[in-house]
Amino acid sequence: MKKTLFILALIPFISTAGEYETTIGIGHQYGGIIGAQLGYKTTSTKYYAAIGAVGFALGAQTTFSDEKKHTYGFVVGKESIQAEDGFMFLTYDYHHNGFENNGFVMGAGFGFTRADEYHWFADRGEIETTPFITLNFGYKF
């Protein structure tokens, strides 16, 4: 009985056709200064992991418009310059050629970064949580 319920619970995931997508860019969604994302994308949602020159990130996006050029989502991660103890942003992205097609992506996010008081590798033991606006720009293949 438990196996049957487990298999039935997996049917929506098995039947959802998706593809992998690679994106390069700058910003927190790409792991910091410059980096790359590897994502799993369906027709309206993308889940991704990113690694950059100074950090890493995990996130998700989903479309909300009929032409599928606008997405919202979230990203969490860590980067060693400005968010040594992590960051979390709610994001908005504009996909120039549409969510399902290759092309340029640009966006912004609002959230919080956590870092030590001096931000430049000065571990003073005093962690600050600071509101922050992030911008990103990339190209998806």
C-alpha positions in Angstrom: 0.0 0.0 0.0 2.8 2.4 0.9 4.6 1.7 -2.3 1.5 2.3 -4.3 0.9 5.7 -2.7 4.6 6.6 -3.2 4.4 5.7 -6.9 1.2 7.7 -7.3 2.8 10.7 -5.7 5.6 10.6 -8.2 3.4 10.5 -11.3 3.2 14.3 -11.7 7.0 14.6 -11.6 7.5 11.7 -14.0 4.9 13.1 -16.5 6.3 16.6 -16.4 8.6 17.0 -19.4 11.6 19.2 -18.7 15.0 20.1 -20.0 18.3 21.3 -18.7 19.5 24.8 -19.3 22.8 26.5 -18.9 23.1 30.2 -18.2 26.1 32.5 -17.6 25.9 35.9 -16.0 26.7 38.4 -13.3 24.8 38.9 -10.0 23.7 37.0 -7.0 21.6 34.6 -9.1 24.9 33.5 -10.6 26.8 32.9 -7.4 28.3 36.4 -7.0 30.4 38.5 -9.3 30.3 36.2 -12.4 29.2 32.6 -12.6 27.0 30.0 -14.3 23.7 28.3 -13.6 22.6 24.8 -14.4 18.9 24.6 -14.3 16.0 22.1 -14.8 13.2 23.9 -16.6 9.6 22.9 -17.5 7.3 25.1 -19.5 6.7 27.5 -16.6 9.2 26.8 -13.8 12.9 26.6 -13.4 15.0 25.2 -10.5 18.7 26.0 -10.6 22.0 25.8 -8.9 24.7 28.3 -9.6 28.4 28.5 -8.9 30.4 31.7 -9.3 33.9 33.1 -8.8 33.2 34.0 -5.2 30.1 31.9 -4.1 27.2 29.7 -4.9 23.4 30.0 -5.1 20.2 27.9 -5.3 16.9 29.2 -6.6 13.6 28.8 -8.5 11.6 30.9 -10.9 8.1 30.7 -12.4 6.4 32.6 -15.1 3.4 34.8 -14.5 2.5 36.4 -17.8 0.8 35.1 -20.9 3.8 35.7 -23.2 6.1 34.1 -20.6 8.7 36.9 -20.6 8.3 37.8 -16.9 9.3 35.5 -14.0 9.4 35.8 -10.2 11.2 33.6 -7.8 13.7 33.4 -5.0 17.5 32.8 -4.6 19.5 31.8 -1.6 23.3 31.4 -1.3 26.6 32.6 0.0 29.3 34.7 -1.5 32.6 35.8 0.1 32.6 39.6 -0.7 29.4 41.0 0.5 27.3 38.1 2.0 29.8 35.9 3.8 27.1 34.4 6.0 24.5 34.1 3.2 21.9 36.0 1.2 18.2 35.6 0.4 16.3 37.5 -2.3 12.9 37.6 -3.9 13.6 38.1 -7.6 12.0 39.4 -10.8 13.5 38.6 -14.2 12.7 39.7 -17.8 13.5 37.1 -20.5 14.0 39.0 -23.7 13.1 36.2 -26.1 10.7 34.5 -23.7 11.2 32.0 -20.8 11.3 28.9 -23.0 13.9 30.3 -25.5 17.6 31.1 -25.5 18.6 34.7 -25.0 19.3 37.6 -22.6 17.9 37.7 -19.1 18.0 40.7 -16.8 16.4 41.3 -13.5 16.5 42.6 -9.9 15.8 41.3 -6.5 15.1 42.6 -3.0 16.2 40.7 0.1 18.8 40.5 2.8 22.5 39.8 3.1 24.3 38.6 6.2 28.0 39.5 6.8 30.4 40.4 9.5 30.6 44.0 10.4 33.4 45.0 8.0 32.4 42.9 5.0 35.9 42.4 3.7 37.1 39.1 5.4 37.3 40.8 8.8 35.8 38.3 11.1 34.8 40.4 14.1 32.1 38.0 15.3 29.4 40.7 14.8 27.0 39.6 12.1 24.8 42.2 10.4 21.6 41.4 8.4 21.3 44.2 5.9 18.5 44.9 3.3 19.9 44.8 -0.2 18.9 45.2 -3.8 20.5 43.0 -6.3 20.8 43.3 -10.1 21.6 40.5 -12.5 22.3 40.1 -16.2 22.9 36.9 -18.1 22.6 34.8 -21.3 20.8 31.4 -21.4 21.9 28.8 -23.9 
